[in-house]
Amino acid sequence: MVLIGLLLGACGPGLRPVGAAGGSGASPASLVVDPPVPGEPRSVRVRVWAAPEVRAEDGWRERLTDELDTAGQVMTPLLGVRLDVVEVRDWPLAASAQPGDGLADLNGRDPGDDVGWVIGVTAPARTALTAMVELVAAEPLTRHVVIRGYAASAEAEALTARWSGRGGTEETELLGEHRRHKQGVLLLHGLARTLAAIDEREPSRLQHPRYDSRQGSVSPRNRALMQEVVAARLGDGDVPELAATLLASIEEDPWAGWLENDLEARLRLLRSVVTAARADDLAEAVPAAAVAQYERARGMRQRGELPAATAELDPLIAAYPANAALRLLACDLELAQGGPSETPTANCARALALAPADPSAHVLAARAWAERGDATRAHAALTAAADVLVARKPPPPPGAWLELAAVYRGLGALTWTEALLARAGLDEPTLRDWIALTRARFGAPAGAAPPAEEGALVEVVQRALELINAKEHAAAAKALADGERRWPEAPGLAAMRCELAVRQDRLPAARRACEAAIARAPGTSWAQYLLGVLRLGSTRAADTAAGLAHLRAAIAADPDLAQAWRALGKALDRTGDAAGLATLRAEYQARFGRSL
């Protein structure tokens, strides 16, 4: 019992790995730019959206401004731009939303045509995360960046555990330094990603895939890419031409410091932009004489002034009845005002007829169904869009498929996303990792729920964990019971039963629940981790061996589950396996960039 308490207490209650990056001193690294861009910086307008949990914190606006200023002080010497926050809006985003979910929501809520960037700040996690994929969401050559809010309590606990002999004012100041550094680095990482920066191997660089308090600089190669994009954006440059320039720069002088997976993903995206610009079977451009009025209509649409936007657009439709781009905007307005239907609206059908190889009308319908929570009908619309892409000659670029995948991801539809990637013949690392992480951590293997309900299952597992962490055990038990009636064989629910029983000191029940989860899906990482800790609470040699095996299985299924690594390290130390512990320490250092 003592051992179990120590292991669980040390490893934390959440599903995500804990970690405050370690530097050589207590303070984080300084953010350095050398040489700075000369001359007066150019202003770039920024709009910020803040989730309810961010706004609920005392002094949130001043603190958010301070964190944005930290990033802005780097952007000026780095790229010659000044971030000017023009507005901070309330963002009604669910607390359980991941950064990727927030990015999809923000894209639909605020296209950002009147600003340089739209920045969203979501609710903080319950633990001190380090993986950038869990902290930041942004896509190359776009205007939207989403970062997590700061997990103040969890970060403070992780940091102060490494500091001895400090307290009072000094400790408060250090915590403030680390907060500004981390949130500034997250924002810079996301902004750089929108400017085509590629993930790097060096942990001290801002584009490393894990946050580290030693991070303080941008590599010259990524800085060059970012400067190309900023120059084109400030100068209203042509995106396909910019993509061709970036593609040539990367291919002609590949750099070993970039991570191969992200480099390949960037090359695919840039090629798709260049290829799409050459296609002649998609919606054509808006006629030059209609651009100003079209943009006014789009602006009204974005502000929710739907009848006014329709009135502005109707004369253009009458003047250019065969322009597919105008019809697509009209299609969007019809869906926004009347909702999606089983058959395309008049303008959606006309857009499809005018541009048969452009699936945009189907995608608009899919998004409308998704906003209404109807995953089945959204899937039908996306299937129709995929049929259009399959029939296209020559084959479409990867970016066309990824637009469909983004809607599936917003729905949490793991199986449908896998099927879409298989149909497209794509191996997209970001989506592949998201699917694998979600299936392992939340016990959602294929078949645990119908494809249309996978997102709902994950939400129930997340909600149950939140209730358990809040010590609302009765509410957690009810949420699990409701979920089990709907998905009786879901491993993630059984894993949460195990978690709840551990918190209530009902260890036999906990073991049975974890064993049930693993029997249904051996890759349920949280159940493997908990059962490993429970087995190690025994003094029997067989249980010790089983406990070690379960912890190794948890790591194999979910390599970023740092709790399992640390529990395994404690167990190897306890059993005197010096060689095994040394190997684990080296592997942990290589993966997480810090000592075990």
Secondary structure, DSSP 8 states (H G I E B T S, - for coil): -HHHHHHHHHH-SSSS-------SSSS------SS---S--EEEEEEEEE-HHHHTSTTHHHHHHHHHHHHHHHHHHHHSEEEEEEEEEE----TT--HHHHHHHHHHH---TTSSEEEEEE---SS---BHHHHEEE-TT-SEEEEE---HHHHHHHHHTT--S--HHHHHHHHHHHHHHHHHHHHHHHHHHHTT---BS-TTBTTSSB--TT--B--HHHHHHHHHHHHHHHTT--HHHHHHHHHHHHHHS--TTB-HHHHHHHHHHHHHHHHHHH-SSS-----GGGHHHHHHHHHHHHTT-HHHHHHHHHHHHHH-TT-HHHHHHHHHHHHHHH---SS--HHHHHHHHH-TT--HHHHHHHHHHHHTT-HHHHHHHHHHHHHHHHH-SS---HHHHHHHHHHHHHHT-HHHHHHHHHHHT---HHHHHHHHHHHHHTT--TTSS-GGGHHHHHHHHHHHHHHHHTT-HHHHHHHHHHHHHH-TT-HHHHHHHHHHHHHTT-HHHHHHHHHHHHHH-TT-HHHHHHHHHHHHTS--HHHHHHHHHHHHHHHHH-TT-HHHHHHHHHHHHHHT-HHHHHHHHHHHHHHHSS--
